[in-house]
Amino acid sequence: MYLTRSPEIRRVGFVSTRFKGTDGVSLETVKWRQVLEKMGYDCYFFSGFSDWDAEKSMVVEEAFFNHPLILDIQDRCFGSTVRTESLSGEIQAVRFRLKRALYDFVETFALDLIIAENALTIPMNIPLGLAITEFIAETGIPAIAHHHDFAWERQRFSVSCIEDYLSMSFPPRLHTINHVVINSEARQQLSYRCGLSSTIIPNVFDFDSEPPVMDDYARRMREDMEVRDDELLLLQPTRVVARKGIEHAIELASRLKSRSAHLLISHQERDEGSEYFQRTMDYADLLGVHVIVRPDIIGAERGLSEGGERKYSLWDCYLNADFVTYPSTYEGFGNAFLEALWFRKPMLVNRYSIFQQDIEPLDFDVVVMDTYITPETVDTVNAILDSPEAVEIMTAKNFELGKYFFSFKLLEQRLRQVLMNFGQL
């Protein structure tokens, strides 16, 4: 049974596979942390891979989805419908070690509430999800399951030998867990598939702050990437995975050839393998598009590379971009969309399902494509790039809409609603 604590929740522990870099889960966790700390809560972190403040973090390597043992387990869990006794034993052994670590985490930091960040949603680490579920069941600790990507949203999880584990923990059905999703489709599917109610908290951004301005450091970025000031720089602010639809951004750059368009891909992570990356590079070569992928000089923060070169941040990428491409075929919500609004950049957006349901009705002024690039799409982009005054008007409108619908104020309001379910005001 959960050890006695004050009935007032003050100390919050986030649990995930990774707290590092610029993936969507880490970015949203940072925002939740900022808002919760502003509300007076103390936040702590449990993960398998982290570069966050060590004094508030506990890192257990087997919690990381790219740990060799976890990768081996994952490989044997999906693609077949019968598992071996030895695989069950390995999963349970890791589950037990991770559960003991969670007990240590909660006791070390005297936590009153845990927030599982996608670890009870997408089955990237089966033993971790089982460990969290059992820990909550054994202790009764108040918990929030913050869901970003469900298993049923990914084709690669459709065939498995762990249906019992998926039913148990992805997501679990425990009365002390409050479920939070990031879009209306997820709320509908969670109710339909699992009989669970949830609160929608979309991705948000700090629209009350102003983005950085172009400085001398950021101005050097184009030179270091061999892009002239009079050339067009398109920014694809995503990882290189198939659902990001990067081939559409390449096609757009190709059809803007009169402008000498370059395509910069900001994120280097290839969490879903390298085949799509190679296919993307081959497609760019076929169309004669210069695609810039520079992990050596683009990172989470400014600094110096190992070779002594200037290293630029994601914000520097936005500052230098003339236009943002966001042709995803699927997104849980869309962090890059909000970032482009904040930087007041014009953008192309594919009408992925969540965009159609939750974002498009809000009347943002963006170039939309529906599945593929058309001549009209190209003409619209050209017209925008030829009219700086129109860009200023449309991006100012988009910023204000983003501030109204997706600000930290909204996040605070929704978090207060969820915490009220635990008797907190």
C-alpha positions as a printed NumPy array, in Angstrom:
array([[  0.   ,   0.   ,   0.   ],
       [  1.161,   3.519,  -0.757],
       [  3.046,   5.037,   2.129],
       [  1.254,   7.868,   3.932],
       [  1.754,  11.285,   2.407],
       [  0.14 ,  14.646,   2.857],
       [ -3.255,  14.699,   1.127],
       [ -2.004,  17.795,  -0.686],
       [ -0.102,  17.042,  -3.888],
       [  3.103,  19.107,  -4.04 ],
       [  5.818,  16.829,  -5.444],
       [  5.364,  15.443,  -8.953],
       [  7.399,  12.747, -10.671],
       [  7.486,  12.465, -14.463],
       [  8.223,   8.996, -15.876],
       [  9.25 ,   8.286, -19.473],
       [ 11.766,   6.416, -21.586],
       [ 13.759,   9.548, -22.454],
       [ 14.036,  13.15 , -21.33 ],
       [ 16.515,  14.568, -23.795],
       [ 16.63 ,  16.47 , -27.038],
       [ 13.745,  17.866, -29.04 ],
       [ 11.364,  14.951, -29.476],
       [  7.698,  15.789, -28.926],
       [  7.367,  14.02 , -25.578],
       [ 10.402,  15.753, -24.088],
       [  9.279,  19.142, -25.412],
       [  5.793,  18.807, -23.941],
       [  7.176,  17.556, -20.629],
       [  9.3  ,  20.705, -20.401],
       [  6.166,  22.816, -20.89 ],
       [  4.197,  20.854, -18.285],
       [  7.115,  21.235, -15.901],
       [  7.287,  24.997, -16.431],
       [  3.575,  25.445, -15.803],
       [  3.442,  23.08 , -12.811],
       [  6.434,  24.777, -11.183],
       [  4.787,  28.148, -11.739],
       [  1.725,  26.703,  -9.977],
       [  3.926,  25.801,  -6.989],
       [  4.709,  22.121,  -7.61 ],
       [  8.169,  20.518,  -7.399],
       [  9.002,  18.284, -10.37 ],
       [ 11.302,  15.242, -10.618],
       [ 12.156,  12.873, -13.447],
       [ 12.601,   9.126, -14.028],
       [ 13.852,   7.877, -17.402],
       [ 16.33 ,   5.664, -19.189],
       [ 18.184,   8.476, -20.948],
       [ 18.388,  12.073, -19.782],
       [ 20.443,  15.245, -19.841],
       [ 18.159,  17.101, -17.425],
       [ 19.175,  18.345, -13.956],
       [ 20.808,  15.392, -12.23 ],
       [ 19.782,  16.377,  -8.705],
       [ 16.113,  15.977,  -9.673],
       [ 16.499,  12.963, -11.933],
       [ 16.824,   9.211, -11.638],
       [ 18.179,   7.43 , -14.72 ],
       [ 17.762,   3.655, -15.076],
       [ 19.235,   2.512, -18.38 ],
       [ 16.73 ,  -0.272, -19.048],
       [ 13.93 ,   2.304, -19.11 ],
       [ 15.33 ,   3.665, -22.415],
       [ 13.607,   2.279, -25.511],
       [ 16.945,   2.056, -27.354],
       [ 18.663,  -0.005, -24.643],
       [ 20.031,  -3.169, -26.365],
       [ 18.029,  -5.504, -24.131],
       [ 14.809,  -3.558, -24.741],
       [ 15.431,  -3.47 , -28.504],
       [ 15.879,  -7.244, -28.509],
       [ 12.661,  -7.735, -26.54 ],
       [ 10.749,  -5.375, -28.832],
       [ 12.002,  -7.18 , -31.921],
       [ 10.618, -10.492, -30.635],
       [  7.324,  -9.043, -29.394],
       [  6.032,  -7.764, -32.724],
       [  5.485,  -9.545, -36.019],
       [  4.423, -12.898, -34.524],
       [  1.438, -14.037, -32.469],
       [  3.035, -16.578, -30.093],
       [  5.827, -15.806, -27.639],
       [  8.23 , -18.175, -25.978],
       [  8.433, -18.871, -22.28 ],
       [ 11.909, -17.397, -22.23 ],
       [ 10.662, -14.119, -23.724],
       [  7.972, -13.894, -21.056],
       [ 10.636, -14.501, -18.426],
       [ 12.918, -11.799, -19.783],
       [ 10.084,  -9.259, -19.901],
       [  9.071, -10.055, -16.335],
       [ 12.652,  -9.865, -15.067],
       [ 13.151,  -6.382, -16.517],
       [  9.681,  -5.383, -15.337],
       [ 10.601,  -6.342, -11.778],
       [ 13.878,  -4.373, -11.831],
       [ 12.159,  -1.291, -13.217],
       [  9.333,  -1.528, -10.692],
       [ 11.831,  -1.638,  -7.816],
       [ 13.521,   1.433,  -9.333],
       [ 10.159,   3.231,  -9.408],
       [  9.694,   2.472,  -5.707],
       [ 13.144,   3.995,  -5.088],
       [ 12.285,   7.022,  -7.228],
       [  9.054,   7.788,  -5.397],
       [ 10.59 ,   7.255,  -1.969],
       [ 13.789,   9.181,  -2.724],
       [ 11.906,  12.29 ,  -3.786],
       [  8.832,  11.779,  -1.544],
       [  6.483,  12.086,  -4.5  ],
       [  2.738,  12.655,  -4.243],
       [  1.825,  12.166,  -7.924],
       [  3.404,  10.553, -10.985],
       [  2.864,  11.556, -14.599],
       [  3.627,   8.86 , -17.187],
       [  4.73 ,  10.602, -20.364],
       [  3.731,   8.28 , -23.234],
       [  5.168,   5.293, -21.349],
       [  1.648,   3.864, -20.893],
       [  0.666,   4.689, -24.456],
       [  2.975,   3.532, -27.221],
       [  4.621,   0.135, -26.506],
       [  8.227,   1.152, -27.151],
       [  9.311,  -0.384, -23.827],
       [  7.005,  -3.205, -22.739],
       [  8.66 ,  -3.908, -19.36 ],
       [  8.517,  -0.216, -18.382],
       [  4.797,   0.012, -19.091],
       [  4.152,  -3.14 , -17.061],
       [  6.313,  -1.821, -14.211],
       [  4.468,   1.506, -14.055],
       [  1.089,  -0.229, -14.118],
       [  1.987,  -2.63 , -11.334],
       [  3.531,   0.133,  -9.261],
       [  0.36 ,   2.227,  -9.468],
       [ -1.806,  -0.822,  -8.731],
       [  0.282,  -1.783,  -5.691],
       [  0.596,   1.693,  -4.199],
       [ -2.562,   3.519,  -5.23 ],
       [ -0.474,   6.602,  -5.936],
       [ -2.367,   9.303,  -7.867],
       [ -1.25 ,   9.239, -11.489],
       [ -1.753,  11.038, -14.789],
       [ -1.188,   9.095, -18.001],
       [ -0.245,  11.653, -20.648],
       [ -0.86 ,   9.944, -23.986],
       [  0.836,  11.105, -27.188],
       [  0.812,   8.087, -29.562],
       [ -1.281,   4.937, -29.095],
       [ -0.276,   1.493, -30.37 ],
       [ -3.31 ,   1.329, -32.66 ],
       [ -2.022,   4.421, -34.487],
       [  1.113,   2.6  , -35.692],
       [  1.042,  -0.199, -38.266],
       [  4.172,  -1.837, -36.88 ],
       [  2.378,  -2.699, -33.627],
       [ -0.644,  -4.341, -35.275],
       [  0.683,  -7.92 , -35.023],
       [  2.147,  -9.032, -31.705],
       [  2.54 , -11.88 , -29.242],
       [  1.887,  -9.583, -26.273],
       [ -1.788,  -8.734, -26.589],
       [ -2.212,  -9.525, -22.889],
       [  0.491,  -6.999, -21.974],
       [ -0.941,  -4.367, -24.324],
       [ -4.378,  -4.803, -22.755],
       [ -2.877,  -4.561, -19.288],
       [ -0.682,  -1.49 , -19.663],
       [ -1.093,   0.377, -22.961],
       [ -3.089,   1.997, -21.509],
       [ -4.007,   0.492, -18.096],
       [ -7.44 ,   0.621, -16.496],
       [ -6.834,   1.711, -12.905],
       [ -9.076,   3.991, -10.886],
       [ -6.216,   6.171,  -9.604],
       [ -5.111,   7.09 , -13.151],
       [ -6.465,  10.173, -14.901],
       [ -5.939,   9.957, -18.652],
       [ -4.902,  12.954, -20.764],
       [ -4.838,  12.914, -24.581],
       [ -3.673,  15.551, -27.048],
       [ -6.502,  15.489, -29.604],
       [-10.196,  14.708, -29.988],
       [ -9.671,  11.591, -32.123],
       [ -7.521,  10.06 , -29.37 ],
       [-10.237,  10.772, -26.814],
       [-12.836,   9.06 , -29.005],
       [-10.65 ,   6.025, -29.672],
       [ -9.629,   5.678, -26.016],
       [-13.285,   5.623, -25.025],
       [-14.307,   3.261, -27.846],
       [-11.422,   0.784, -27.517],
       [-10.801,   0.86 , -23.767],
       [-13.889,   2.343, -22.152],
       [-11.776,   5.103, -20.591],
       [-12.652,   8.771, -20.255],
       [ -9.986,  11.407, -20.737],
       [ -9.206,  15.108, -20.788],
       [ -7.883,  16.796, -23.929],
       [ -4.797,  18.923, -23.374],
       [ -3.375,  19.843, -26.797],
       [  0.248,  20.65 , -27.394],
       [  0.875,  24.221, -26.285],
       [  3.493,  26.939, -26.605],
       [  4.566,  29.944, -24.558],
       [  2.938,  32.561, -26.78 ],
       [  3.272,  35.127, -23.998],
       [  6.988,  35.269, -24.753],
       [  8.523,  36.638, -27.933],
       [ 10.772,  34.505, -30.162],
       [ 14.469,  35.367, -30.384],
       [ 15.525,  37.837, -33.029],
       [ 18.143,  37.4  , -35.722],
       [ 21.584,  38.157, -34.277],
       [ 25.128,  37.984, -35.618],
       [ 25.492,  34.362, -34.508],
       [ 22.359,  33.191, -36.332],
       [ 23.344,  35.159, -39.453],
       [ 26.41 ,  32.949, -39.865],
       [ 24.258,  29.831, -40.227],
       [ 23.494,  30.237, -43.932],
       [ 27.151,  30.798, -44.693],
       [ 28.15 ,  27.664, -42.797],
       [ 25.51 ,  25.678, -44.701],
       [ 26.565,  27.193, -48.044],
       [ 23.222,  28.886, -48.634],
       [ 23.344,  32.397, -50.069],
       [ 21.177,  35.185, -48.661],
       [ 19.346,  35.518, -51.993],
       [ 18.48 ,  31.799, -52.071],
       [ 15.329,  30.269, -50.614],
       [ 15.639,  28.155, -47.469],
       [ 12.769,  25.812, -46.675],
       [ 12.73 ,  24.343, -43.181],
       [ 11.406,  20.848, -42.431],
       [ 11.424,  20.98 , -38.586],
       [ 10.911,  17.257, -37.951],
       [ 12.641,  13.937, -37.552],
       [ 13.309,  11.841, -40.665],
       [ 10.506,   9.273, -40.373],
       [  8.038,   8.186, -43.039],
       [  4.919,   9.785, -41.563],
       [  6.545,  13.24 , -41.803],
       [  6.037,  13.168, -45.584],
       [  9.387,  14.779, -46.33 ],
       [  9.189,  13.701, -49.973],
       [  6.445,  16.331, -50.419],
       [  8.762,  19.055, -49.116],
       [ 11.406,  17.861, -51.56 ],
       [  8.913,  18.01 , -54.416],
       [  7.899,  21.544, -53.441],
       [ 11.537,  22.642, -53.373],
       [ 12.006,  21.065, -56.8  ],
       [  9.055,  22.929, -58.239],
       [ 10.402,  26.222, -56.863],
       [ 13.669,  25.759, -58.753],
       [ 13.628,  29.271, -60.177],
       [ 14.239,  30.429, -56.608],
       [ 17.219,  28.1  , -55.933],
       [ 15.407,  26.466, -53.032],
       [ 17.279,  24.453, -50.398],
       [ 15.572,  22.156, -47.872],
       [ 16.92 ,  22.051, -44.315],
       [ 15.876,  19.096, -42.134],
       [ 16.404,  20.125, -38.535],
       [ 16.152,  16.872, -36.559],
       [ 18.54 ,  13.994, -37.066],
       [ 16.876,  11.277, -34.97 ],
       [ 15.879,   8.171, -36.912],
       [ 13.922,   6.307, -34.239],
       [ 12.204,   4.156, -36.865],
       [ 15.284,   3.042, -38.824],
       [ 17.368,   4.417, -41.699],
       [ 15.529,   3.067, -44.746],
       [ 13.26 ,   6.092, -45.084],
       [ 16.221,   8.429, -44.6  ],
       [ 18.055,   6.801, -47.504],
       [ 14.93 ,   6.814, -49.632],
       [ 14.498,  10.528, -48.906],
       [ 18.071,  11.347, -49.883],
       [ 17.784,   9.285, -53.093],
       [ 14.545,  11.081, -53.995],
       [ 16.192,  14.464, -53.447],
       [ 19.074,  13.449, -55.73 ],
       [ 16.572,  12.331, -58.362],
       [ 14.826,  15.72 , -58.327],
       [ 18.024,  17.709, -57.981],
       [ 17.145,  19.246, -54.626],
       [ 19.84 ,  20.241, -52.163],
       [ 18.77 ,  18.72 , -48.836],
       [ 20.738,  19.896, -45.815],
       [ 21.153,  17.367, -43.015],
       [ 23.883,  18.623, -40.685],
       [ 23.893,  16.914, -37.281],
       [ 27.469,  18.124, -36.916],
       [ 26.395,  21.768, -36.659],
       [ 22.686,  21.594, -35.683],
       [ 21.757,  20.503, -32.178],
       [ 19.541,  21.289, -29.234],
       [ 21.597,  24.34 , -28.271],
       [ 24.233,  26.675, -29.619],
       [ 27.845,  25.814, -28.981],
       [ 30.911,  24.363, -30.637],
       [ 31.147,  21.019, -32.388],
       [ 33.964,  18.573, -31.703],
       [ 35.763,  20.051, -34.689],
       [ 35.441,  23.578, -33.308],
       [ 32.687,  24.686, -35.696],
       [ 29.749,  26.826, -34.64 ],
       [ 26.75 ,  24.735, -33.629],
       [ 23.245,  26.104, -34.173],
       [ 19.961,  25.5  , -32.389],
       [ 16.497,  24.721, -33.729],
       [ 15.592,  28.355, -33.092],
       [ 18.435,  29.434, -35.399],
       [ 16.928,  27.19 , -38.085],
       [ 13.586,  28.977, -37.781],
       [ 15.23 ,  32.413, -37.824],
       [ 16.948,  31.628, -41.105],
       [ 13.994,  29.907, -42.784],
       [ 11.958,  31.673, -45.453],
       [  9.19 ,  29.086, -45.379],
       [  8.277,  26.065, -43.215],
       [  7.141,  22.736, -44.661],
       [  4.962,  20.454, -42.553],
       [  3.579,  17.819, -44.95 ],
       [  3.024,  15.081, -42.353],
       [  0.621,  12.264, -43.184],
       [ -0.062,  11.762, -39.476],
       [  0.632,  13.717, -36.289],
       [ -0.669,  13.322, -32.764],
       [ -0.98 ,  17.097, -32.743],
       [  1.889,  19.142, -34.144],
       [  4.663,  20.826, -32.153],
       [  6.363,  22.138, -35.266],
       [  3.11 ,  23.789, -36.328],
       [  3.04 ,  25.789, -33.082],
       [  6.729,  26.675, -33.377],
       [  6.177,  28.082, -36.863],
       [  3.261,  30.153, -35.562],
       [  5.46 ,  31.51 , -32.772],
       [  8.234,  32.488, -35.182],
       [  5.651,  34.075, -37.506],
       [  6.705,  31.976, -40.478],
       [  4.49 ,  31.099, -43.448],
       [  4.017,  27.367, -43.845],
       [  2.687,  24.481, -45.866],
       [  0.6  ,  21.915, -43.963],
       [ -0.754,  18.603, -45.176],
       [ -4.348,  18.04 , -44.035],
       [ -3.533,  15.14 , -41.705],
       [ -6.537,  13.921, -39.758],
       [ -5.854,  15.719, -36.462],
       [ -5.192,  18.971, -38.316],
       [ -8.572,  18.649, -40.033],
       [-10.414,  17.936, -36.776],
       [ -8.724,  20.128, -34.176],
       [ -6.717,  22.859, -35.939],
       [ -8.141,  23.703, -39.36 ],
       [-11.546,  24.829, -37.967],
       [ -9.716,  27.558, -36.001],
       [ -9.022,  29.426, -39.278],
       [ -5.221,  29.589, -39.357],
       [ -3.889,  31.197, -42.537],
       [ -1.561,  28.544, -43.967],
       [ -1.007,  26.858, -47.311],
       [ -2.773,  23.503, -47.198],
       [ -2.155,  20.456, -49.333],
       [ -4.381,  17.391, -49.391],
       [ -2.224,  14.264, -49.804],
       [ -0.065,  15.625, -52.635],
       [  1.434,  18.799, -54.109],
       [ -0.616,  20.407, -56.889],
       [  0.198,  23.258, -59.29 ],
       [ -2.152,  25.403, -57.177],
       [ -0.074,  24.598, -54.097],
       [  3.089,  25.767, -55.834],
       [  1.401,  28.913, -57.167],
       [  0.145,  29.821, -53.689],
       [  3.6  ,  29.374, -52.141],
       [  5.135,  31.506, -54.89 ],
       [  2.543,  34.243, -54.352],
       [  3.253,  34.309, -50.624],
       [  7.016,  34.463, -51.118],
       [  6.519,  37.361, -53.551],
       [  4.524,  39.379, -51.004],
       [  6.327,  40.187, -47.716],
       [  3.392,  42.389, -46.683],
       [  0.957,  39.48 , -47.   ],
       [  3.332,  37.259, -45.015],
       [  3.4  ,  39.807, -42.197],
       [ -0.402,  40.012, -42.055],
       [ -1.049,  36.273, -42.182],
       [  1.643,  35.33 , -39.664],
       [  0.517,  38.042, -37.224],
       [ -3.003,  36.617, -37.383],
       [ -1.671,  33.077, -36.855],
       [  0.344,  34.166, -33.828],
       [ -2.712,  35.679, -32.161],
       [ -4.809,  32.579, -32.85 ],
       [ -2.048,  30.399, -31.422],
       [ -1.886,  32.571, -28.334],
       [ -5.642,  32.278, -27.843],
       [ -6.035,  28.528, -28.399],
       [ -2.678,  26.937, -27.484],
       [ -1.025,  29.04 , -24.785],
       [  0.406,  28.131, -21.381],
       [ -2.729,  29.685, -19.888],
       [ -4.791,  26.932, -21.512],
       [ -2.393,  24.3  , -20.174],
       [ -2.683,  25.674, -16.652],
       [ -6.477,  25.686, -16.848],
       [ -6.617,  22.084, -18.064],
       [ -4.07 ,  20.887, -15.506],
       [ -6.13 ,  22.436, -12.743],
       [ -9.143,  20.51 , -14.042],
       [ -7.222,  17.23 , -13.933],
       [ -5.776,  17.905, -10.487],
       [ -9.262,  18.626,  -9.179],
       [-10.008,  14.962,  -9.861],
       [ -7.521,  14.162,  -7.082],
       [ -9.186,  16.651,  -4.755],
       [ -6.638,  19.385,  -5.531],
       [ -7.578,  23.001,  -6.193]])
